[in-house]
Amino acid sequence: MAGRRRAIARLLTMCLMAVAASAWAPAVGGARPADRTTVSPADRTTISPADQTTISHDDLRTGWDRDEPGLAPDQVSSSDFGLQFSTTVDGQVYAQPLVVGRTLVAATENNKVYGIDAATGAIGWTKDLGAPWPASAISCGDLVPNIGVTATPVYDPASNAVYLTSKVNDGPDVQHPNWYVHALDPVTGAERAGWPVKVAGAPANDPGRAFNPYTAGQRPGLLLMGGSVYAAFASHCDRGPYVGYVMGVSTTTRRMTLWATEDASANGMAGIWMSGGGLVSDGPGRILFSTGNGVSPAPGPGSLPPGQLAESVVRLGVNSDGTMSAQDFFSPANASQLDLNDTDLGSGGPVALPGPVFGTSRYPRLLVQIGKDGRLFLLDRDDLGGRSQGPGGTDKVLGAFGPYEGVWGHPAVYGGQGGYVYTIGSGGPLRAFAYGLTGSGLPGLTNTGSSAQRFGYTSGSPVVTSTGDESGVGARVGGRVGRGERRQRAAAGVRRRARERGAAAALVGADRGGVEVRRARHGRRADLRGHAGRARAGLRASGQHRPDG
């Protein structure tokens, strides 16, 4: 298109060749209810243990691949680990690419989606979703020059489709763009019949205020749950009017529902951006996320969420008719000060800690949350804590640690060796927190150490790979260093198991340059294994981009 600025994006994919083995196991967080869509076996994409079908590896957003023997620090730094291919795509890549079978699915801010052969780098198909929307239309410099696909898609094996959102400049003028939910075949790139679906309507809890596609920005990774796809919205550069939304659309009926973070009695805002982290689900009908600046909830119990939910961790429930309603929340006692100082709790995404390693019989479902003010909160997912419900009006939490550096991203988790949580602060080090019990028998975290290397501004989210989760395995933690460098470092002081027992391995990320795949050259097979890889300068999937709200 004439006048369109063309950007070149480079996807970083690091791949190891090893003997393929092991059968596919469900992601952490349990199986989803079956989708009613019928897809014939011949048309269904074969899912391998290597596939990465959602952001941060699983619906808990742990960033932990527990069955990866091929990414030990000595292997990654070996001369056998090298460039396999480089592929050029049109536009910046902020969304984490997915790996579905032999296809690497990458989407760009120029509304181009690519199906790339994961072994050779050859482009098998390209899908044009429409004209991207110019960021100049709203005078926001967070993401320039174009806005198209920003959030990480999700793959549904039941309907054999990759679902993604795009902002399209197809209205009468640039003040009237539209958001769409697409459903693409990962093998051919073809759109499913009846798709895309336009995001429209009004939230069930605020029917007088319709969805505003002009100010709405869609950053968090998508969630597939119970046969529906869920997406969350904030705004571009806090441009109003806006509120935070959660949208759900059925993969079978295409029926859409919306829920708003602020109801008609509020002045709006409370966007959901989470630096690109995904909506969390720990079971059927349960969605958790964090919010940014806006009208904070008044002091009160978490079980009675008010209509104003800025600076909060929120748990939504999906009702029998598909609508959503707030079931529980936590907001720091100093939420008003966080809002005043622009130190959003919602710059970080929540992470649910997987059992049984994390949790007790009294507190079986735990969650961690950290935002711009650098405090790491340990919460009970079944009783988030409300606001000012602790002694003397303090926070009712299982633990609060720090403050450390602010986080634009989310923690990662390792479930071996008793359990660890990792964070990367803006301009700070990688920190390891060991899980355990306090003297009174409550769940707790202990800061056990930090890296000598300090990371760059808004460095984002760590990724953990390990060879199992029992004694004697290896844990590796990776993250961004400054602008563009990548490091792998051993964590938790554990040893890598000697025997190789997996397929090939890969870290999937992206930036502004082309597609790169790195692999060990001595293996016999090249089955790509995708991880929740993080970005260099152009991807910023781990949180560089700040369309907060």
Backbone torsions as a table, in degrees:
resi	resn	phi	psi	omega
1	MET	NA	136.2	-178.8
2	ALA	-62.6	138.0	176.6
3	GLY	83.5	-7.9	-179.5
4	ARG	-76.9	129.3	175.7
5	ARG	-78.4	125.8	-177.9
6	ARG	-98.6	124.6	176.8
7	ALA	-110.0	148.7	177.9
8	ILE	-105.9	127.5	-178.1
9	ALA	-113.0	137.0	179.3
10	ARG	-113.0	118.1	177.0
11	LEU	-88.3	132.2	178.5
12	LEU	-100.2	117.6	177.2
13	THR	-130.9	118.2	179.5
14	MET	-103.9	127.3	-170.2
15	CYS	-130.7	138.0	174.2
16	LEU	-113.2	146.2	174.6
17	MET	-101.6	129.4	179.1
18	ALA	-149.7	176.3	178.5
19	VAL	-71.8	125.2	-177.8
20	ALA	-76.5	139.4	178.3
21	ALA	-159.6	-171.6	173.6
22	SER	64.1	140.4	179.0
23	ALA	-90.5	160.5	-178.6
24	TRP	-69.4	139.0	174.5
25	ALA	-122.5	150.9	-178.9
26	PRO	-63.6	154.0	177.2
27	ALA	-66.0	156.5	175.9
28	VAL	-54.9	137.3	178.4
29	GLY	114.1	-5.9	173.7
30	GLY	91.5	165.0	-178.9
31	ALA	-75.1	149.8	177.4
32	ARG	-89.5	155.1	172.9
33	PRO	-58.0	146.8	-175.3
34	ALA	-65.1	139.7	175.0
35	ASP	-81.1	144.4	-177.1
36	ARG	-82.9	-8.2	179.3
37	THR	-64.9	134.4	178.7
38	THR	-98.1	121.7	176.4
39	VAL	-125.5	125.7	-177.3
40	SER	-66.5	149.9	178.6
41	PRO	-55.2	-33.1	-179.0
42	ALA	-67.8	-31.2	-177.3
43	ASP	-90.2	-13.4	-173.9
44	ARG	-80.5	133.7	178.1
45	THR	-71.5	133.8	178.0
46	THR	-72.0	126.4	-179.5
47	ILE	-95.3	129.3	-179.8
48	SER	-109.4	166.9	178.0
49	PRO	-61.0	-18.0	-174.8
50	ALA	-85.1	-13.8	-171.1
51	ASP	-65.8	144.3	171.9
52	GLN	-120.7	107.1	-169.8
53	THR	-109.8	1.2	-179.9
54	THR	-154.5	163.7	-178.5
55	ILE	-69.5	144.6	174.4
56	SER	58.9	29.2	166.8
57	HIS	80.7	-36.7	-175.7
58	ASP	-153.1	174.0	-176.5
59	ASP	-72.8	-16.5	173.7
60	LEU	-79.1	-16.0	179.7
61	ARG	66.3	40.8	-178.7
62	THR	-74.6	-25.3	-173.9
63	GLY	67.9	18.8	-174.0
64	TRP	-112.5	117.8	169.3
65	ASP	-98.9	108.0	-172.2
66	ARG	-85.2	-2.4	-176.2
67	ASP	-131.2	62.0	-176.7
68	GLU	-132.2	91.8	-178.9
69	PRO	-81.2	-5.3	-169.1
70	GLY	-102.0	12.7	-178.3
71	LEU	-125.2	38.5	173.9
72	ALA	-67.8	149.4	-178.3
73	PRO	-53.2	-38.3	-178.7
74	ASP	-69.3	-29.4	178.4
75	GLN	-74.3	-42.9	-178.5
76	VAL	-65.5	-34.2	-179.3
77	SER	-87.5	-1.5	-178.4
78	SER	-71.2	154.5	176.3
79	SER	-67.9	-17.4	177.0
80	ASP	-73.5	-13.9	-176.3
81	PHE	-96.3	106.3	-172.1
82	GLY	-145.7	-179.7	-177.4
83	LEU	-67.7	131.1	177.3
84	GLN	-103.8	-44.9	175.2
85	PHE	-158.4	165.4	175.6
86	SER	-138.3	128.3	-175.9
87	THR	-128.4	135.3	-179.4
88	THR	-90.4	136.1	174.1
89	VAL	-128.3	164.3	-174.2
90	ASP	-97.6	102.4	175.4
91	GLY	115.9	160.6	177.1
92	GLN	-69.6	149.3	-179.9
93	VAL	-116.9	109.0	174.8
94	TYR	-101.9	-27.1	-178.5
95	ALA	-79.1	135.8	174.5
96	GLN	-62.0	124.7	176.0
97	PRO	-62.6	152.5	175.5
98	LEU	-104.4	156.8	172.8
99	VAL	-120.5	115.5	-178.9
100	VAL	-126.6	108.0	-175.2
101	GLY	61.2	-125.1	179.5
102	ARG	-93.5	8.0	-174.0
103	THR	-110.8	129.2	169.2
104	LEU	-94.6	117.1	-177.5
105	VAL	-100.8	118.5	-178.2
106	ALA	-126.7	137.1	-179.0
107	ALA	-124.5	147.5	-172.8
108	THR	-122.8	168.2	178.1
109	GLU	-73.8	-7.4	172.1
110	ASN	-93.1	16.3	178.7
111	ASN	61.1	35.3	172.7
112	LYS	-108.4	136.8	175.4
113	VAL	-120.6	136.8	-175.7
114	TYR	-122.7	139.2	167.0
115	GLY	-105.5	109.8	-172.4
116	ILE	-111.5	133.2	176.1
117	ASP	-62.3	121.5	-172.8
118	ALA	-69.8	-16.3	-179.0
119	ALA	-98.1	-34.8	-173.4
120	THR	-109.3	-20.6	-175.9
121	GLY	84.7	1.3	179.6
122	ALA	-71.4	138.3	177.6
123	ILE	-80.9	117.1	-179.8
124	GLY	-86.5	-34.4	178.5
125	TRP	-155.4	156.7	175.8
126	THR	-134.0	134.0	178.7
127	LYS	-120.3	127.1	176.7
128	ASP	-98.1	118.0	-176.5
129	LEU	-89.9	-0.7	-179.2
130	GLY	121.0	175.9	-176.7
131	ALA	-66.4	128.2	176.5
132	PRO	-68.2	158.0	-177.9
133	TRP	-91.9	130.7	-178.3
134	PRO	-74.9	129.9	179.1
135	ALA	-62.8	-24.3	179.0
136	SER	-63.2	-19.3	-179.1
137	ALA	-66.7	-19.1	179.7
138	ILE	-124.5	6.5	177.2
139	SER	54.9	48.3	177.5
140	CYS	-119.0	125.3	-178.2
141	GLY	-97.1	7.9	-179.0
142	ASP	-64.2	-40.2	-177.0
143	LEU	-138.0	108.4	-177.1
144	VAL	-132.2	155.4	1.7
145	PRO	-90.0	-18.9	-173.4
146	ASN	-123.1	155.1	175.2
147	ILE	-123.5	123.2	179.4
148	GLY	-135.2	-97.3	175.2
149	VAL	-99.9	117.1	-178.4
150	THR	-113.9	-37.4	-176.2
151	ALA	-84.4	152.1	176.5
152	THR	-70.1	128.5	178.9
153	PRO	-69.3	-178.5	174.8
154	VAL	-141.1	144.6	179.2
155	TYR	-106.0	135.8	177.2
156	ASP	-113.6	110.8	-179.6
157	PRO	-68.1	-25.1	-178.4
158	ALA	-65.9	-41.5	178.5
159	SER	-101.3	2.2	179.2
160	ASN	51.2	51.5	-177.1
161	ALA	-141.2	144.0	169.1
162	VAL	-93.6	121.2	-179.6
163	TYR	-100.3	134.8	180.0
164	LEU	-151.2	159.8	178.6
165	THR	-109.8	147.8	177.4
166	SER	-143.0	144.8	173.9
167	LYS	-100.5	124.4	-170.8
168	VAL	-122.6	134.1	179.7
169	ASN	-87.9	71.5	-174.8
170	ASP	-122.4	14.9	177.9
171	GLY	-88.6	-174.0	-179.9
172	PRO	-66.9	-22.8	176.1
173	ASP	-157.2	176.5	-174.1
174	VAL	-70.2	-13.5	176.2
175	GLN	-81.4	-1.6	-177.8
176	HIS	-132.7	60.7	174.4
177	PRO	-78.1	-179.2	176.4
178	ASN	-136.4	150.0	171.2
179	TRP	-103.3	139.8	179.4
180	TYR	-130.5	151.2	168.8
181	VAL	-107.4	121.9	-178.7
182	HIS	-104.7	156.3	175.6
183	ALA	-134.4	106.5	-172.9
184	LEU	-113.3	141.6	172.7
185	ASP	-70.7	124.8	-176.7
186	PRO	-69.0	-19.3	-178.5
187	VAL	-87.0	-38.3	-174.4
188	THR	-113.3	-20.3	-175.1
189	GLY	82.3	1.0	-179.0
190	ALA	-69.2	143.8	177.6
191	GLU	-79.4	139.2	175.6
192	ARG	-63.5	149.3	177.4
193	ALA	-59.2	134.7	179.7
194	GLY	89.6	-5.8	179.4
195	TRP	-112.4	157.1	4.4
196	PRO	-77.3	166.8	177.3
197	VAL	-112.6	128.9	178.9
198	LYS	-76.3	136.6	175.3
199	VAL	-79.0	116.3	-176.1
200	ALA	-158.7	167.1	179.3
201	GLY	107.8	-170.4	-178.5
202	ALA	-125.3	150.0	179.0
203	PRO	-63.3	145.2	179.2
204	ALA	-61.6	-31.1	-179.4
205	ASN	-92.2	3.2	178.5
206	ASP	-153.4	64.3	-170.6
207	PRO	-67.0	-12.9	-179.8
208	GLY	-86.9	-1.3	-176.7
209	ARG	-128.4	106.1	-175.0
210	ALA	-75.8	156.8	175.0
211	PHE	-55.4	134.0	-177.2
212	ASN	-110.2	97.0	-175.9
213	PRO	-70.1	-20.2	-179.1
214	TYR	-66.4	-52.3	-178.0
215	THR	-86.4	-18.0	-173.4
216	ALA	-68.7	133.4	172.7
217	GLY	-121.9	139.3	-174.4
218	GLN	-117.2	95.5	-175.3
219	ARG	-102.4	-42.8	-174.0
220	PRO	-62.9	148.6	176.4
221	GLY	-63.2	147.4	-176.4
222	LEU	-75.7	155.5	179.4
223	LEU	-121.4	134.0	171.1
224	LEU	-105.5	122.4	-178.3
225	MET	-152.1	127.0	173.3
226	GLY	58.4	34.4	178.5
227	GLY	79.4	15.3	175.5
228	SER	-132.3	155.0	175.3
229	VAL	-107.7	133.7	-178.0
230	TYR	-118.7	139.7	178.1
231	ALA	-136.6	151.7	-178.9
232	ALA	-123.1	151.5	-173.9
233	PHE	-130.6	149.7	168.2
234	ALA	-128.2	-135.7	175.5
235	SER	-136.6	176.4	173.9
236	HIS	-93.2	116.4	176.4
237	CYS	56.2	32.4	-179.2
238	ASP	60.9	20.7	177.5
239	ARG	-69.9	131.4	-177.4
240	GLY	-110.7	175.7	2.7
241	PRO	-80.0	147.3	177.7
242	TYR	-159.8	160.3	166.6
243	VAL	-136.0	169.2	171.3
244	GLY	-80.5	141.8	177.7
245	TYR	-125.5	150.5	160.3
246	VAL	-118.8	126.6	-179.9
247	MET	-113.2	137.0	172.6
248	GLY	-124.3	139.0	177.4
249	VAL	-135.9	130.1	-179.3
250	SER	-69.5	136.6	178.0
251	THR	-75.6	-11.9	-179.2
252	THR	-105.9	-51.1	-176.5
253	THR	-93.1	-15.8	-176.6
254	ARG	65.7	13.8	176.3
255	ARG	-67.6	135.2	-175.2
256	MET	-113.6	141.0	174.2
257	THR	-131.4	151.8	179.7
258	LEU	-132.0	149.7	174.0
259	TRP	-137.3	142.5	-177.3
260	ALA	-113.9	144.0	179.5
261	THR	-73.1	-22.7	179.9
262	GLU	-130.0	127.3	-179.0
263	ASP	-89.6	-172.8	-171.7
264	ALA	-63.9	-17.4	-179.8
265	SER	-82.6	-4.1	-177.8
266	ALA	-106.5	169.1	178.6
267	ASN	-92.2	5.3	175.0
268	GLY	98.6	-161.1	-176.8
269	MET	74.0	-142.1	-175.6
270	ALA	60.6	49.2	179.8
271	GLY	-68.9	157.2	176.9
272	ILE	-110.6	107.7	-178.6
273	TRP	-128.4	-44.9	168.6
274	MET	55.5	24.0	178.9
275	SER	53.5	32.3	176.5
276	GLY	92.4	-7.6	177.2
277	GLY	-61.0	157.4	-175.1
278	GLY	-88.4	153.8	167.2
279	LEU	-56.5	138.5	-175.6
280	VAL	-100.3	140.8	168.9
281	SER	-135.4	131.3	178.1
282	ASP	-113.1	14.2	178.5
283	GLY	164.7	170.9	-176.6
284	PRO	-55.9	131.8	174.6
285	GLY	73.5	12.5	-177.3
286	ARG	-121.5	125.9	179.9
287	ILE	-131.2	131.0	178.6
288	LEU	-124.1	146.4	180.0
289	PHE	-163.1	174.8	176.9
290	SER	-123.4	157.2	-176.9
291	THR	-122.2	162.4	-179.0
292	GLY	-102.9	-151.1	-174.4
293	ASN	-62.2	151.7	178.4
294	GLY	157.2	-152.3	178.2
295	VAL	-88.3	112.7	-175.4
296	SER	-79.3	156.5	179.4
297	PRO	-68.8	147.7	173.5
298	ALA	-69.9	156.4	175.4
299	PRO	-53.1	132.1	-179.2
300	GLY	174.8	170.2	-177.2
301	PRO	-71.2	150.1	-179.3
302	GLY	-65.8	-27.2	-177.6
303	SER	-73.8	-6.7	178.0
304	LEU	-123.8	69.9	-176.4
305	PRO	-63.5	132.2	176.5
306	PRO	-81.5	-174.8	-179.6
307	GLY	-85.5	0.7	179.6
308	GLN	-121.7	115.6	-170.4
309	LEU	-134.9	46.0	170.8
310	ALA	-76.0	162.4	176.8
311	GLU	48.6	49.1	-172.6
312	SER	-139.3	155.4	160.2
313	VAL	-98.5	127.3	-173.2
314	VAL	-122.4	140.1	170.5
315	ARG	-113.1	118.3	175.5
316	LEU	-93.5	150.3	169.3
317	GLY	-114.2	141.5	175.4
318	VAL	-94.7	120.9	-176.5
319	ASN	-79.6	170.5	-176.0
320	SER	-62.7	-25.4	178.4
321	ASP	-91.0	6.1	178.3
322	GLY	91.7	-13.4	176.6
323	THR	-71.7	164.6	-178.4
324	MET	-118.6	150.3	176.2
325	SER	-147.9	148.8	179.8
326	ALA	-72.9	130.8	-179.2
327	GLN	-108.5	-26.5	-174.1
328	ASP	-163.2	157.5	177.4
329	PHE	-157.1	159.7	167.6
330	PHE	-132.3	134.4	173.9
331	SER	-138.9	130.1	-178.5
332	PRO	-57.9	149.2	179.6
333	ALA	-57.7	-30.3	-179.9
334	ASN	-97.2	31.3	-176.9
335	ALA	-57.0	-38.6	-179.4
336	SER	-63.0	-36.3	177.9
337	GLN	-70.9	-38.0	175.7
338	LEU	-58.8	-42.8	179.4
339	ASP	-65.6	-43.1	-179.2
340	LEU	-62.2	-37.9	-176.1
341	ASN	-91.1	1.8	-175.9
342	ASP	56.4	40.1	176.1
343	THR	-109.0	63.8	-173.0
344	ASP	-53.9	137.9	166.0
345	LEU	-64.9	-33.0	-173.0
346	GLY	-82.2	9.2	170.8
347	SER	-69.8	-20.9	177.2
348	GLY	-108.4	147.7	176.4
349	GLY	-94.8	147.0	177.4
350	PRO	-72.1	155.5	175.1
351	VAL	-132.5	126.3	176.0
352	ALA	-85.1	132.5	-177.7
353	LEU	-87.5	127.2	-174.0
354	PRO	-76.0	137.3	171.6
355	GLY	-85.3	169.4	1.1
356	PRO	-87.1	-3.3	-177.6
357	VAL	-60.0	-46.0	178.4
358	PHE	-95.5	130.4	176.3
359	GLY	115.2	164.0	177.8
360	THR	-130.2	176.0	178.2
361	SER	-63.0	-31.3	179.0
362	ARG	-82.4	-35.2	-179.5
363	TYR	-126.2	75.8	-174.7
364	PRO	-78.5	-18.3	-174.1
365	ARG	-125.7	105.9	-174.6
366	LEU	-108.5	162.8	-179.6
367	LEU	-149.3	145.7	173.6
368	VAL	-117.3	146.8	-179.8
369	GLN	-146.4	133.9	176.2
370	ILE	-144.7	140.0	-177.7
371	GLY	-128.7	-150.4	-173.7
372	LYS	-67.9	-26.6	-177.3
373	ASP	-84.5	-2.1	170.0
374	GLY	81.0	8.3	175.4
375	ARG	-88.0	130.9	178.2
376	LEU	-97.0	115.8	-179.3
377	PHE	-100.1	136.8	171.8
378	LEU	-107.1	117.9	-171.7
379	LEU	-121.9	158.4	173.7
380	ASP	-94.1	116.9	-176.4
381	ARG	-64.3	-21.9	179.2
382	ASP	-92.1	-9.7	177.7
383	ASP	-153.0	80.5	-169.9
384	LEU	-62.5	-30.1	172.0
385	GLY	121.5	-9.0	179.4
386	GLY	60.5	-153.1	176.9
387	ARG	-125.3	129.9	175.2
388	SER	58.4	40.1	-179.0
389	GLN	-101.7	5.4	175.8
390	GLY	-87.3	178.8	179.5
391	PRO	-55.1	130.6	177.3
392	GLY	65.9	24.9	179.5
393	GLY	79.6	19.7	178.6
394	THR	-86.3	-175.7	-179.9
395	ASP	-77.3	132.6	173.4
396	LYS	-90.5	88.4	-177.7
397	VAL	-134.3	163.2	175.6
398	LEU	-77.7	-24.0	177.8
399	GLY	-173.8	149.9	173.9
400	ALA	-137.4	130.2	-171.4
401	PHE	-130.0	143.7	-177.7
402	GLY	102.9	-156.4	14.7
403	PRO	-79.4	147.1	172.1
404	TYR	-110.7	-159.1	175.9
405	GLU	-69.8	155.2	176.3
406	GLY	-65.7	155.0	-177.5
407	VAL	-122.4	129.8	169.9
408	TRP	-115.2	86.6	-173.9
409	GLY	157.5	-143.0	174.7
410	HIS	-156.8	160.5	178.9
411	PRO	-67.2	167.3	169.4
412	ALA	-120.1	164.5	-171.3
413	VAL	-131.9	142.2	169.0
414	TYR	-126.0	123.6	-174.9
415	GLY	-93.3	5.6	176.7
416	GLY	-93.7	171.0	173.4
417	GLN	54.3	34.3	178.3
418	GLY	92.9	-14.2	176.1
419	GLY	103.4	130.9	177.8
420	TYR	-136.5	149.1	172.4
421	VAL	-121.1	136.5	-177.8
422	TYR	-120.5	140.0	174.6
423	THR	-131.8	153.4	171.6
424	ILE	-124.7	117.5	179.3
425	GLY	-88.6	156.0	177.6
426	SER	-66.9	115.3	-175.9
427	GLY	74.0	11.9	-176.7
428	GLY	-119.2	-173.2	-177.8
429	PRO	-90.1	175.8	166.3
430	LEU	-80.3	126.2	-179.8
431	ARG	-113.1	144.1	177.1
432	ALA	-114.8	129.3	177.7
433	PHE	-117.9	122.1	179.4
434	ALA	-86.4	136.3	177.4
435	TYR	-84.4	144.9	176.5
436	GLY	-173.0	-168.8	179.5
437	LEU	-110.4	144.6	176.0
438	THR	-76.6	176.1	178.1
439	GLY	-60.6	-25.7	178.5
440	SER	-93.5	7.5	176.2
441	GLY	83.2	13.1	178.7
442	LEU	-91.2	152.3	175.5
443	PRO	-61.0	143.6	-179.9
444	GLY	-153.6	168.8	177.6
445	LEU	-128.5	142.1	178.2
446	THR	-124.2	127.3	178.0
447	ASN	-70.9	107.2	-172.9
448	THR	-99.3	-4.9	178.3
449	GLY	158.4	169.8	179.7
450	SER	-146.9	159.5	-178.3
451	SER	-76.7	154.1	173.6
452	ALA	-71.7	-34.1	179.2
453	GLN	-71.0	132.9	174.6
454	ARG	-103.0	142.1	-174.9
455	PHE	-93.6	167.0	-175.0
456	GLY	-79.9	-175.0	-179.7
457	TYR	-61.1	130.6	-178.1
458	THR	46.4	56.6	-170.3
459	SER	-67.5	-20.3	170.5
460	GLY	97.8	-146.7	-166.1
461	SER	-110.5	135.0	174.7
462	PRO	-73.6	163.7	173.9
463	VAL	-128.8	135.6	-178.6
464	VAL	-117.0	131.3	169.7
465	THR	-123.9	147.3	179.5
466	SER	-149.5	164.0	173.9
467	THR	-102.7	83.6	-175.8
468	GLY	82.9	-170.6	-177.4
469	ASP	-136.6	17.4	179.0
470	GLU	-107.9	177.5	-176.7
471	SER	-58.5	139.0	176.8
472	GLY	90.3	10.3	179.2
473	VAL	-98.1	176.0	179.7
474	GLY	-108.4	142.5	173.9
475	ALA	-123.1	129.9	178.0
476	ARG	-122.1	138.4	179.3
477	VAL	-122.6	128.8	179.8
478	GLY	-122.2	152.0	176.8
479	GLY	-166.2	176.1	179.6
480	ARG	-81.1	144.8	174.2
481	VAL	-121.4	115.9	-178.4
482	GLY	59.2	-141.6	-179.3
483	ARG	-106.9	88.1	168.9
484	GLY	115.2	-17.3	179.8
485	GLU	-85.4	152.4	179.6
486	ARG	-129.0	139.8	-179.9
487	ARG	-131.2	148.3	168.4
488	GLN	-118.4	133.9	179.2
489	ARG	-140.1	145.3	178.1
490	ALA	-70.3	145.9	-179.4
491	ALA	-136.1	157.0	173.2
492	ALA	69.2	6.4	174.6
493	GLY	61.1	38.2	-178.2
494	VAL	-113.2	161.1	-175.3
495	ARG	-99.7	149.5	175.3
496	ARG	-78.2	133.1	176.2
497	ARG	-62.4	142.5	-173.9
498	ALA	-69.9	-41.2	-171.3
499	ARG	-81.0	139.4	176.0
500	GLU	-85.2	128.0	-177.8
501	ARG	-141.6	31.6	-178.6
502	GLY	-135.6	178.0	171.5
503	ALA	-82.4	-165.0	-177.3
504	ALA	-74.3	169.6	-173.7
505	ALA	-130.5	152.8	178.2
506	ALA	-155.9	148.3	167.5
507	LEU	-106.7	128.1	-176.5
508	VAL	-109.0	124.0	177.8
509	GLY	-151.0	-164.5	-179.2
510	ALA	-165.6	159.7	169.2
511	ASP	-156.1	-155.4	-170.8
512	ARG	-89.2	7.3	-170.7
513	GLY	-102.0	-58.3	-179.0
514	GLY	178.8	-164.7	-178.6
515	VAL	-106.4	129.3	178.1
516	GLU	-119.8	137.9	173.3
517	VAL	-127.1	128.9	177.7
518	ARG	-111.1	143.4	-177.9
519	ARG	-150.0	160.2	170.2
520	ALA	-82.3	136.3	-169.7
521	ARG	-89.0	-5.2	-173.0
522	HIS	-94.8	-4.3	-174.8
523	GLY	-77.1	174.9	-177.4
524	ARG	-107.2	-17.2	179.9
525	ARG	-133.1	159.1	-176.8
526	ALA	-126.2	47.8	176.1
527	ASP	-74.3	118.4	-175.1
528	LEU	-72.8	133.0	174.6
529	ARG	-116.7	113.7	-176.4
530	GLY	-91.7	138.9	173.5
531	HIS	-117.4	169.7	177.6
532	ALA	-73.5	69.6	-175.6
533	GLY	-72.0	156.7	-176.0
534	ARG	-115.1	170.8	-164.7
535	ALA	-92.5	166.1	162.5
536	ARG	-105.3	-155.9	-165.7
537	ALA	-52.8	-39.6	-172.6
538	GLY	-90.2	-26.8	-177.3
539	LEU	-74.1	-58.8	179.6
540	ARG	53.3	28.4	179.5
541	ALA	-62.8	-21.3	-179.0
542	SER	-90.1	2.9	170.0
543	GLY	133.3	0.3	178.2
544	GLN	-57.3	-44.6	-177.4
545	HIS	-70.1	136.1	-171.7
546	ARG	-127.0	65.1	172.2
547	PRO	-87.7	73.7	-160.2
548	ASP	-82.5	-77.8	-174.1
549	GLY	88.3	NA	NA
